[in-house]
Amino acid sequence: MTTAYDVKILSTGAYVPGEPLDNATLEKYVGPLPDDVLEGIQVKTRYWMIDPVTGEHRINNSRMAERASRQALERAGVEPEELDLIVVCTATPEYTLPNVATTLQHYLGLESVAAIEIRGACAGWVQALDLARRQLADGTARTALVVGSEAGSPVLAPHFLGKDPARVRMRDRLTLYTFGDGAGAVVLRAEPAGASPAEEFAFVNACVGGLRKPGMEIIGGGTDVPQAEQLRRKQLIQMKIDVPGTTTFGPQVFVRAIQEMARKDGRALGEFDAIVLPEGNADYFADEFESAGLSAEDIRALDGRIVENLAEVGATGSAAVPLSLDAGWTSGRIKAGDRVVLLGIEASRYIYTGLSLTWQAPPAP
């Protein structure tokens, strides 16, 4: 007979590399963006693992994951040796193999642990969190570490390194101003059911862009064409974004996701205390909620409930939700007893994923 377990998040952790790179400094390397565009994306600073002058790597993806993990473990009062499961989400690993979760395992000094990597970018960390909490709930593991880590700056560097900033293409500048690097983590633990109030989770997940043009692509370094052909490309790895598509369809994906999340949880939006949505306050996103089908009442309900830190760290892919969650918890915006939604929107094929829970961790140390 399988014993049921209650699962709780004990703590969060976060890491961003180096000093903040503000818009005025970035302009010196990549050229300016129009003021109205800057205002629309709302990113004021970001953190890059590369040196923007030389392109040199100052840290790597797995080490960022380690920094965030160690902070989360310390805050939880949990030793690495207590971990049974590590799940890492990233879209920018150092290597195809070994996977980032096993490299993090190595850095944490663990001989044996279950280690899973999810390649899911902005939506993947919530998928990783749900996978971990299900394994804890059925007794497969007792203590888990779930990490989102992203190193996008090495992919962005060829757009501007060695070039006259005035000759960097405007569409590339938009990408350069938008994205940052970093890592976020949470520690979860399972206790036998009945030992404390049971947690209630609700989970939603769907890909709604299977027949659409991809909103974002990272091309190169894979197996799409022979390596010799890849080497003849202007850039070995290229990030392509369908700006009109993501601007118009992204808000529709969010509206569908938050409405399904509310139905699944059995609550109106106004009954949630916090909605962790990393890009939720960006003008290009929020201005489209009404046309995407969100009612005036629900738009009012979102006011003051969205938790994000886009302006401070930029769009950080797999790290976006855990970094926003960490900012919400450590600032006191998210507190014990709050009903919280964690929502990720991923543009490549328009995936959304959401998880609702009642926050039970005490105030951050």
LOTIDO-567822 format. One record per residue: residue number from 1; residue in one letter; chain; x, z, y of N, C-alpha, C in turn. Coordinates in steps of 0.02 Angstrom, whole numbers. Atoms other than C-alpha are relative to their C-alpha. Layout:
N
  num  residuo  cadena    n.px    n.pz    n.py   ca.px   ca.pz   ca.py    c.px    c.pz    c.py
  NUM        A       A       X       Z       Y       X       Z       Y       X       Z       Y
...
This chain:
365
  num  residuo  cadena    n.px    n.pz    n.py   ca.px   ca.pz   ca.py    c.px    c.pz    c.py
    1        M       A      42       0     -60       0       0       0      44       0      63
    2        T       A     -40       6     -61      71     -51     171     -22      52      51
    3        T       A      15     -49     -52      82      86     302      -1     -35      68
    4        A       A       5      29     -67      27      38     478      41      42      49
    5        Y       A     -42     -33     -50     139      79     625     -23     -18      71
    6        D       A      12      12     -71     112      96     812      66     -19      33
    7        V       A     -61      28     -31     236       0     919      -2      13      75
    8        K       A      -4     -13     -72     294      48    1093      65     -27      28
    9        I       A     -61      17     -37     416     -20    1221      29      64      29
   10        L       A     -33     -60     -24     541     118    1259      34      -9      68
   11        S       A     -40      10     -61     641      39    1399      13     -75      11
   12        T       A     -22      68     -16     701    -118    1485      73       2      22
   13        G       A     -67       7     -28     872    -181    1539       7     -68      32
   14        A       A      -8      63     -35     933    -319    1653      73     -10      19
   15        Y       A     -67      16     -24    1092    -409    1700      -2     -68      34
   16        V       A     -11      64     -34    1131    -545    1827      74      -4      18
   17        P       A     -73       6      -7    1308    -614    1846      23      -8      72
   18        G       A     -33      10     -64    1418    -598    1999     -39      24      59
   19        E       A      33     -17     -63    1364    -583    2179     -58     -48      13
   20        P       A      55      45     -16    1200    -654    2246      24     -61      40
   21        L       A     -17      63     -34    1216    -835    2300     -60     -19      43
   22        D       A      57      12     -43    1105    -855    2452      -4     -74      21
   23        N       A      13      71     -16    1033   -1017    2521      51     -28      49
   24        A       A     -49      24     -49    1154   -1028    2667      66     -17     -32
   25        T       A     -63      13      35    1304   -1016    2551      -7     -60     -46
   26        L       A      10      56      46    1231   -1135    2424       0     -67      37
   27        E       A       3      61     -39    1201   -1263    2560      70     -30      12
   28        K       A     -68      25     -11    1389   -1276    2588      25     -40     -60
   29        Y       A     -23      34      61    1412   -1335    2408     -43     -60     -19
   30        V       A      46      51      27    1258   -1442    2376     -41     -35      53
   31        G       A      40      30     -53    1185   -1488    2545     -65      38      10
   32        P       A      60     -37     -18    1024   -1428    2627     -63     -26     -33
   33        L       A      69      19      15     842   -1430    2576     -41       9      63
   34        P       A      44     -10     -57     705   -1452    2706     -30      71      -2
   35        D       A      24     -69      -5     639   -1285    2769     -66      10     -37
   36        D       A      65      -8      33     463   -1318    2703       7       1     -76
   37        V       A     -12      -1      73     531   -1353    2528      28      67     -21
   38        L       A     -28     -66      15     635   -1194    2531     -55      53       0
   39        E       A      55     -48      -4     482   -1097    2584     -46      -6     -60
   40        G       A      45      11      56     382   -1175    2444      27      29     -65
   41        I       A     -26     -26      64     500   -1130    2302      13      75       4
   42        Q       A      -6     -72     -13     528    -956    2380      62      34     -28
   43        V       A     -62     -30      25     700    -929    2302      47      10      58
   44        K       A     -46     -15     -54     814    -843    2426      71      14     -24
   45        T       A     -66     -10      32     956    -791    2310      -6     -14     -74
   46        R       A      -4       8      73    1010    -828    2133      70      22     -21
   47        Y       A     -65     -22      27    1154    -776    2020      22     -52     -51
   48        W       A     -26      50      46    1265    -900    1929      60      29     -38
   49        M       A     -57     -21      40    1385    -867    1787      62     -42      13
   50        I       A     -57      40     -18    1497   -1006    1852      23      16      71
   51        D       A     -25      -1     -68    1608   -1002    2004     -23     -65      34
   52        P       A      27      61     -30    1518   -1124    2121      52     -44      33
   53        V       A     -53      40     -29    1684   -1182    2193      37     -40     -53
   54        T       A     -41      32      52    1778   -1221    2032     -39     -20     -63
   55        G       A      37      11      62    1643   -1221    1897      24      43     -58
   56        E       A     -27     -43      53    1744   -1093    1798     -54      50     -23
   57        H       A      47     -48      28    1641    -983    1682      28      71       8
   58        R       A     -22     -69     -11    1652    -800    1733     -27      47     -54
   59        I       A      29     -37      56    1547    -738    1586     -38     -52     -41
   60        N       A      39      49      39    1444    -821    1448     -69      29     -15
   61        N       A      70     -18      14    1265    -815    1386      -3      64     -42
   62        S       A       5     -57      45    1294    -691    1245      25      65      32
   63        R       A     -24     -60     -35    1393    -571    1355     -51      25      50
   64        M       A      55     -21     -44    1251    -571    1482     -53      36     -41
   65        A       A      49     -32      45    1133    -530    1338      24      70     -20
   66        E       A     -27     -66      18    1249    -388    1287      -7      50      57
   67        R       A       4     -46     -57    1252    -314    1463     -71      26       8
   68        A       A      70     -21      -7    1062    -312    1475     -20      45     -59
   69        S       A      17     -38      60    1048    -245    1297      27      71       3
   70        R       A     -30     -67      -3    1167    -101    1324     -35      43      52
   71        Q       A      37     -39     -49    1074     -48    1480     -67      23     -29
   72        A       A      65     -18      29     907     -52    1388       9      55     -53
   73        L       A     -12     -49      52     979      46    1242      17      68      30
   74        E       A     -18     -63     -32    1056     177    1356     -61      34      31
   75        R       A      60     -28     -30     893     200    1451     -47      28     -52
   76        A       A      45     -23      54     799     220    1287      29      58     -39
   77        G       A     -32     -52      40     925     344    1217       8     -22     -72
   78        V       A      -6      28      67     949     229    1067      71     -28      -9
   79        E       A     -66      28      16    1117     190     987      -8     -69     -32
   80        P       A       5      66      33    1152      10     932      -9       5     -75
   81        E       A       5      -7      73    1169      73     753     -71      14     -24
   82        E       A      70     -13      19     984     120     755     -42     -63      -4
   83        L       A      38      62      -1     931     -61     775      -8     -29     -71
   84        D       A      14      36      63     848    -148     627     -10     -75      13
   85        L       A      19      69     -16     804    -309     718      22     -18      70
   86        I       A     -16      29     -65     873    -415     860     -32     -69       3
   87        V       A      29      66     -12     774    -562     928      22     -22      70
   88        V       A     -24      26     -64     852    -668    1065     -33     -68      13
   89        C       A      26      65     -22     772    -810    1162      48     -29      51
   90        T       A     -41      36     -48     878    -939    1253     -11     -74      -9
   91        A       A      -2      73       5     881   -1124    1293      69     -27      14
   92        T       A     -67      21     -20    1065   -1126    1340      53      40     -38
   93        P       A     -49     -38      40    1168   -1054    1196      70     -28       9
   94        E       A     -68      26      -2    1357   -1067    1191      11     -53     -54
   95        Y       A     -10      44      58    1349   -1153    1021     -66     -14     -34
   96        T       A      57      12      43    1224   -1235     908      -3      53     -54
   97        L       A      -7     -55      48    1285   -1112     776      68      32      13
   98        P       A      52     -47      20    1308    -967     760     -50      14      55
   99        N       A      51     -12     -50    1148    -916     846      18      60      44
  100        V       A     -18     -50     -50    1154    -805    1000     -15      71     -25
  101        A       A      17     -67      25    1069    -659     911      56      28     -44
  102        T       A     -55     -24      43    1210    -649     784      63      14      41
  103        T       A     -57     -14     -44    1341    -660     922     -11      66      37
  104        L       A      16     -65     -31    1253    -517    1013       9      56     -50
  105        Q       A     -11     -49      53    1252    -422     849      74      18      -5
  106        H       A     -73     -10       4    1441    -446     840      25      41      60
  107        Y       A     -22     -36     -60    1465    -386    1020     -22      73      -2
  108        L       A      24     -68       5    1361    -231     983      32      39     -57
  109        G       A     -37     -33      53    1472    -192     834     -40      16     -62
  110        L       A      45     -14      56    1337    -205     701      18     -44     -60
  111        E       A     -17      37      61    1386    -254     525     -60     -36     -28
  112        S       A      59      29      31    1209    -286     466     -62      17      41
  113        V       A      64      -8     -35    1045    -313     559     -37     -67      -6
  114        A       A      38      62      -2     905    -441     556      10     -31      69
  115        A       A     -17      33     -63     951    -569     691     -34     -68       4
  116        I       A      40      60      -6     834    -706     750       9     -29      70
  117        E       A      -1      34     -65     853    -835     889     -61     -45       6
  118        I       A      55      44     -17     706    -922     971      21     -46      57
  119        R       A     -17      48     -53     734   -1080    1073     -65     -16      37
  120        G       A      66       7     -30     586   -1061    1189      -2       1      76
  121        A       A      -3       0     -73     644   -1048    1371     -53      47      30
  122        C       A      42     -45     -40     514    -979    1494     -55      34     -41
  123        A       A      53     -30      41     380    -949    1362      28      37     -61
  124        G       A     -26     -23      64     496    -901    1221      11      74      -6
  125        W       A     -13     -71       6     535    -722    1266     -62      38     -20
  126        V       A      62     -33      20     353    -670    1251     -14     -14     -74
  127        Q       A       6      14      72     348    -759    1082      47      45     -40
  128        A       A     -48     -43      34     504    -662    1033     -24      72      -2
  129        L       A      25     -69      -3     426    -498    1089     -57       9     -50
  130        D       A      56      -7      47     269    -531     987      24      -2     -71
  131        L       A     -29       3      67     371    -579     834      29      68     -19
  132        A       A     -31     -65      15     468    -416     846     -53      55      -9
  133        R       A      49     -54       5     317    -305     875     -41      -7     -65
  134        R       A      35       8      64     230    -382     722      42      25     -58
  135        Q       A     -43     -26      54     381    -343     612       4      76       2
  136        L       A       1     -72      -4     382    -166     678     -67      28     -23
  137        A       A      67     -25      17     194    -147     655     -12       1     -75
  138        D       A      11       1      73     202    -194     470      54      37     -38
  139        G       A     -51     -41      33     353     -83     435      62     -38     -21
  140        T       A     -60      38      18     480    -223     412      61      29      36
  141        A       A     -54     -31     -38     587    -140     547     -29      59      39
  142        R       A      23     -58     -40     578      21     649      20      -5      73
  143        T       A     -25       4     -69     683     -14     804      25     -70      12
  144        A       A     -17      70     -14     704    -183     886      25      -8      71
  145        L       A     -26      21     -65     796    -262    1031     -22     -72      11
  146        V       A      23      68     -14     716    -415    1112      30     -21      67
  147        V       A     -40      20     -57     822    -512    1236     -17     -72      20
  148        G       A       3      68     -27     798    -663    1348      61     -11      43
  149        S       A     -62      11     -36     960    -738    1413       7     -74      15
  150        E       A      -5      70     -20     991    -899    1509      62     -12      43
  151        A       A     -60      21     -36    1148    -986    1572      -9     -72      22
  152        G       A      15      67     -22    1084   -1135    1668      52     -31      46
  153        S       A     -46      28     -50    1221   -1152    1798      52     -48     -29
  154        P       A     -47      50      27    1345   -1241    1681     -33     -69      -8
  155        V       A      36      64       5    1211   -1375    1656      -8     -31      70
  156        L       A      11      24     -68    1184   -1387    1845      65     -22      34
  157        A       A     -63      10     -35    1368   -1391    1893      19     -74      11
  158        P       A     -20      70     -11    1399   -1579    1865     -39     -36      55
  159        H       A      38      31     -53    1265   -1618    1994      36       4      68
  160        F       A     -31      -9     -66    1378   -1557    2135      75      10       0
  161        L       A     -72     -14       0    1555   -1511    2081      40     -64      14
  162        G       A     -42      57     -17    1683   -1628    2158     -34     -53      42
  163        K       A      37      49     -40    1552   -1715    2265      -6      24      72
  164        D       A      18     -15     -68    1522   -1724    2450     -71      28       1
  165        P       A      67     -29       0    1373   -1606    2477     -53     -46      29
  166        A       A      48      45     -32    1291   -1738    2587     -23     -55     -48
  167        R       A      17      54      47    1288   -1858    2438     -35      26     -63
  168        V       A      39     -27      56    1202   -1740    2315     -73     -20       8
  169        R       A      68      25      -5    1032   -1813    2276     -49      56      14
  170        M       A      48     -50     -20     882   -1722    2349     -34      31     -61
  171        R       A      33     -27      59     798   -1704    2179      46      47     -38
  172        D       A     -47     -46      32     957   -1624    2111       6      64      41
  173        R       A      -3     -60     -41     964   -1506    2259     -59      46     -15
  174        L       A      58     -40      15     788   -1448    2220      12      42     -62
  175        T       A     -16     -36      62     845   -1400    2045      53      53      12
  176        L       A     -55     -47     -13    1004   -1318    2108     -23      61      39
  177        Y       A      25     -57     -39     911   -1209    2232     -49      43     -40
  178        T       A      53     -35      36     780   -1160    2103      26      47     -54
  179        F       A     -17     -35      62     875   -1098    1951      57      50       7
  180        G       A     -53     -51       4     980    -943    1916      12      20     -72
  181        D       A     -19     -25      66    1063    -858    1769     -15      75      -5
  182        G       A       8     -71      10    1035    -687    1693     -28      16     -68
  183        A       A      26     -23      65     972    -583    1547     -43      61      11
  184        G       A      43     -59       0     834    -457    1517     -14      21     -71
  185        A       A       8     -26      68     800    -346    1367     -51      57       0
  186        V       A      41     -61      12     678    -218    1297      18      28     -68
  187        V       A      -7     -35      64     694     -90    1159     -70      22     -22
  188        L       A      64     -21      28     543     -62    1046      12      45     -60
  189        R       A      -4     -44      59     511      71     916     -69       8     -30
  190        A       A      62     -10      37     378      95     782      -2      72     -26
  191        E       A      13     -66      28     305     263     732     -61      -5     -47
  192        P       A      58       3      44     182     297     590     -65       6      38
  193        A       A      64      -1     -34       4     264     644     -30      70      -2
  194        G       A      28     -67      -4     -80     422     702      47      51      30
  195        A       A     -47     -47     -29      79     503     764      -8       5      75
  196        S       A      13       2     -72      30     455     941     -56     -49      12
  197        P       A      54      47     -13    -108     355    1026      20     -72     -18
  198        A       A     -16      67      23    -115     182     949       2     -49      58
  199        E       A      -6      53     -49     -58      35    1054     -48     -56     -17
  200        E       A      43      59      10    -178    -110    1077      33     -60      34
  201        F       A     -30      61     -26     -98    -280    1096     -50     -58      -6
  202        A       A      35      64       7    -176    -449    1128      51     -55      15
  203        F       A     -51      53      -4     -77    -611    1109     -33     -68       3
  204        V       A      23      70      -3    -107    -792    1160      61     -45       2
  205        N       A     -57      46       3       3    -943    1133     -26     -70     -15
  206        A       A      19      69      13     -23   -1131    1144      45     -48      36
  207        C       A     -32      56     -33      63   -1294    1185     -56     -48      20
  208        V       A      56      41     -24     -57   -1396    1294      24     -65      31
  209        G       A     -26      62     -28      57   -1539    1342      28     -47     -53
  210        G       A     -28      40      54      86   -1622    1175      -6     -75      10
  211        L       A      10      71     -13      22   -1790    1238      20     -19      71
  212        R       A     -21      14     -69      95   -1777    1414      74     -15       3
  213        K       A     -71       8     -14     260   -1831    1486      32      69       7
  214        P       A     -31     -66      -7     382   -1685    1471       9      20      73
  215        G       A     -11     -24     -67     388   -1579    1627      73      13      15
  216        M       A     -72     -12      -8     571   -1539    1598      35     -20     -64
  217        E       A     -41      19      58     706   -1607    1484      73      19      14
  218        I       A     -73      -8      -2     886   -1556    1450      28     -48     -52
  219        I       A     -20      55      43     967   -1711    1378      76       1      -8
  220        G       A     -71       1      14    1137   -1716    1294      22      58     -42
  221        G       A     -25     -53      43    1236   -1615    1170     -39       9     -64
  222        G       A      41      -4      61    1105   -1644    1035      16     -58     -46
  223        T       A      -9      53      50    1079   -1777     902     -46     -58      13
  224        D       A      47      54     -16     968   -1900     995      31     -69     -10
  225        V       A     -36      63       8    1099   -2039     994      70      18     -24
  226        P       A     -69     -15      22    1277   -2056     924      41      32      56
  227        Q       A     -41     -35     -49    1408   -1949    1010      36     -49      46
  228        A       A     -35      49     -42    1502   -2103    1071     -45     -25      56
  229        E       A      47      22     -52    1346   -2158    1164     -13      55      50
  230        Q       A       9     -56     -46    1321   -1986    1237      59       5      49
  231        L       A     -59      -5     -43    1498   -1989    1306       2     -54      53
  232        R       A       3      53     -50    1460   -2149    1400     -50      14      56
  233        R       A      48     -18     -52    1322   -2065    1499      37      26      61
  234        K       A     -30     -24     -61    1356   -2019    1679      12      75      -3
  235        Q       A      -8     -72      10    1332   -1836    1633     -10      15     -74
  236        L       A       6     -17      71    1360   -1762    1461     -66      36     -14
  237        I       A      63     -36       6    1213   -1643    1486     -36      -7      67
  238        Q       A      38      12     -61    1076   -1682    1612     -67      36      -4
  239        M       A      65     -31      -5     926   -1582    1668     -45     -45      42
  240        K       A      48      42     -34     776   -1688    1716     -66      37       8
  241        I       A      63     -35     -13     619   -1616    1797     -50     -49      30
  242        D       A      56      39     -28     454   -1705    1827     -34      43      53
  243        V       A      24     -44     -53     421   -1622    1995     -75      -9      13
  244        P       A      73       7     -11     249   -1700    2027     -41      27     -58
  245        G       A      38     -23      58     193   -1664    1849      -2      75      -6
  246        T       A      -1     -73       6     249   -1483    1847     -39      33      57
  247        T       A      35     -28     -57     178   -1452    2020     -75      -2      -9
  248        T       A      73       8       7       5   -1517    1976     -27      31     -65
  249        F       A      26     -23      64     -10   -1470    1792      19      72     -16
  250        G       A     -21     -69      13      87   -1306    1790     -52      52      17
  251        P       A      53     -48     -16     -49   -1210    1883     -60      -4     -47
  252        Q       A      55       6      48    -180   -1280    1763      17      37     -64
  253        V       A     -21     -36      60     -79   -1211    1618      -7      75      11
  254        F       A       7     -72     -14     -71   -1041    1702     -73      21      -2
  255        V       A      70     -19      -2    -258   -1039    1735     -29       5     -70
  256        R       A      25      -3      69    -296   -1081    1555      28      61     -36
  257        A       A     -32     -56      34    -172    -949    1496     -30      67      21
  258        I       A      23     -65     -23    -234    -806    1606     -74       9     -18
  259        Q       A      70      -7      21    -416    -844    1567      -6      16     -74
  260        E       A       1     -16      72    -382    -845    1380      25      70     -13
  261        M       A     -26     -67       8    -280    -686    1398     -53      52      16
  262        A       A      53     -47     -18    -424    -598    1485     -54       3     -54
  263        R       A      51       1      54    -548    -654    1352      26      36     -62
  264        K       A     -28     -30      61    -432    -602    1211       5      76       7
  265        D       A      -8     -72     -12    -403    -431    1290     -67      34      12
  266        G       A      65     -29     -14    -586    -408    1333      -5      33      68
  267        R       A      -1     -27     -67    -551    -371    1516      -7     -55      52
  268        A       A      -2      43     -58    -583    -452    1683      69       5      32
  269        L       A     -66      -2     -30    -427    -495    1783       9      61      44
  270        G       A      -4     -58     -44    -466    -355    1904      11      65     -37
  271        E       A     -11     -61      40    -451    -230    1761      72       7     -24
  272        F       A     -71      -6      15    -267    -269    1732      35      31      59
  273        D       A     -38     -32     -53    -144    -164    1831      59     -42      23
  274        A       A     -58      40     -18       2    -285    1826       1     -63     -43
  275        I       A      -7      63      35      24    -468    1779      70     -25      14
  276        V       A     -69      21      -9     206    -509    1751       4     -75     -10
  277        L       A      -2      73      -1     218    -692    1797      55     -22      48
  278        P       A     -59       9     -43     390    -741    1863      -9     -47      59
  279        E       A       6      47     -56     336    -889    1970     -68       7      35
  280        G       A      70      -5     -21     163    -822    2014     -12      -1      75
  281        N       A      10      -1     -72     191    -803    2201      31     -60      36
  282        A       A     -28      59     -32     281    -968    2231     -56     -44      28
  283        D       A      53      37     -33     182   -1074    2352     -23     -61     -40
  284        Y       A      18      60      36     190   -1231    2247     -44      15     -60
  285        F       A      37     -21      59     110   -1132    2106     -67      32      20
  286        A       A      59     -38     -17     -12   -1010    2184     -50     -39      42
  287        D       A      45      39     -43     -83   -1134    2310     -47     -44     -40
  288        E       A      39      46      41    -153   -1236    2166     -49      36     -46
  289        F       A      42     -37      47    -248   -1097    2076     -73     -22       4
  290        E       A      70      17      -7    -418   -1142    2148     -15     -69     -28
  291        S       A      12      67      25    -404   -1328    2113      11      -5     -75
  292        A       A     -11      -1      73    -344   -1284    1937     -57      34     -37
  293        G       A      60     -27      33    -509   -1195    1903      -7      75       1
  294        L       A       6     -73      -3    -480   -1012    1945     -51      18      54
  295        S       A      53     -18     -47    -630    -933    2029      28      39      59
  296        A       A     -20     -38     -60    -620    -857    2203       6      74     -16
  297        E       A      -3     -71      19    -655    -687    2125      65      15     -37
  298        D       A     -61     -11      38    -510    -705    2004      62      -9      43
  299        I       A     -56       8     -46    -394    -767    2140      10      64      40
  300        R       A      -5     -64     -36    -434    -610    2239      26      55     -45
  301        A       A     -23     -51      48    -404    -506    2082      75      -4     -11
  302        L       A     -72       8      10    -229    -578    2066      40      31      57
  303        D       A     -35     -25     -59    -184    -519    2241      23      72     -12
  304        G       A     -27     -67      10     -69    -370    2224      13      18     -72
  305        R       A     -10     -16      70     -65    -378    2035      59     -38     -32
  306        I       A     -55      39      28      70    -510    2006      66      35      12
  307        V       A     -66     -31      -3     241    -437    1968      52     -55     -13
  308        E       A     -50      53       8     388    -556    1994      59      15      46
  309        N       A     -58      -8     -44     562    -564    2071      35     -68      10
  310        L       A     -25      68      -7     582    -752    2093      46      -6      61
  311        A       A     -39       7     -61     648    -736    2271      70      27      -8
  312        E       A     -64     -34       7     790    -623    2215      46     -33     -52
  313        V       A     -42      24      55     849    -707    2054     -10     -73     -17
  314        G       A      13      69      17     776    -882    2049     -38      -6     -65
  315        A       A      32      14      65     696    -964    1898      52       7     -54
  316        T       A     -51     -17      49     789    -894    1749     -20     -14     -73
  317        G       A      16      22      67     704    -973    1599     -17      56     -47
  318        S       A      14     -50      51     710    -862    1446       5      71      26
  319        A       A      -8     -67     -27     761    -713    1553     -53      18      52
  320        A       A      44     -10     -58     622    -733    1682     -49      58     -10
  321        V       A      50     -53      11     487    -622    1605      34      69      -7
  322        P       A     -29     -66       5     602    -479    1551      34      24      64
  323        L       A     -29     -20     -64     694    -481    1719     -55      24      48
  324        S       A      56     -21     -42     527    -471    1810     -28      66     -23
  325        L       A      25     -63      29     468    -334    1692      46      58      18
  326        D       A     -48     -52     -17     627    -235    1722      -7      19      74
  327        A       A       8     -15     -71     606    -252    1910     -64      39      13
  328        G       A      62     -36      -8     426    -194    1896       4      72     -22
  329        W       A      -5     -68      27     468     -42    1790      47      43      42
  330        T       A     -49     -41     -35     624      15    1883     -20      14      72
  331        S       A      24     -12     -68     538      -2    2052     -60      47       2
  332        G       A      59     -41       3     389     102    1994     -65     -39       8
  333        R       A      61      41      -5     270     -44    2013     -40       2     -65
  334        I       A      32      -8      65     232     -31    1826      13      71     -24
  335        K       A      -7     -70      19     198     145    1767     -42      16     -61
  336        A       A      34     -20      61     135     238    1615     -75      -1      10
  337        G       A      72       6      -3     -47     201    1578     -25     -66      27
  338        D       A      20      64     -27     -48      31    1663     -14     -50     -57
  339        R       A      12      56      46    -127    -114    1569      36     -61      29
  340        V       A     -48      50     -24       4    -251    1584      -7     -64     -40
  341        V       A      -3      66      32       3    -437    1546      70     -29      12
  342        L       A     -63      37      -5     168    -526    1510     -15     -73     -14
  343        L       A      22      69       6     144    -711    1539      58     -47      14
  344        G       A     -52      50      -8     267    -854    1514     -29     -70      -1
  345        I       A      21      70      -4     240   -1036    1563      62     -43      -6
  346        E       A     -60      41      12     364   -1165    1496     -19     -73       9
  347        A       A      21      66     -25     363   -1339    1571      18     -59     -44
  348        S       A     -23      60      35     449   -1450    1445     -57     -35     -37
  349        R       A      61      26      31     291   -1473    1341     -61      42      19
  350        Y       A      54     -40     -27     183   -1352    1440     -28      49     -53
  351        I       A      17     -54      45     181   -1202    1327     -17      62      41
  352        Y       A      12     -66     -30     100   -1039    1378      -3      52     -54
  353        T       A       2     -55      46     115    -873    1295     -11      65      39
  354        G       A      16     -62     -35      46    -703    1343      -9      58     -48
  355        L       A       8     -61      39      47    -526    1278     -23      55      47
  356        S       A      24     -57     -40     -54    -380    1346      12      64     -38
  357        L       A     -15     -65      29     -13    -198    1316     -11      54      52
  358        T       A       2     -57     -46     -32     -26    1391      70      29       5
  359        W       A     -68     -23     -10     133      28    1466       3      75     -12
  360        Q       A      -5     -71      18     189     194    1394      67      32      15
  361        A       A     -66     -29     -15     370     216    1445      -5      43      63
  362        P       A      -1     -41     -60     401     356    1570      38     -36      56
  363        P       A     -37      33     -54     477     315    1741      72     -14     -20
  364        A       A     -69      20      17     644     225    1730      49      53      24
  365        P       A     -50     -49     -21     795     341    1736      41     -25      59
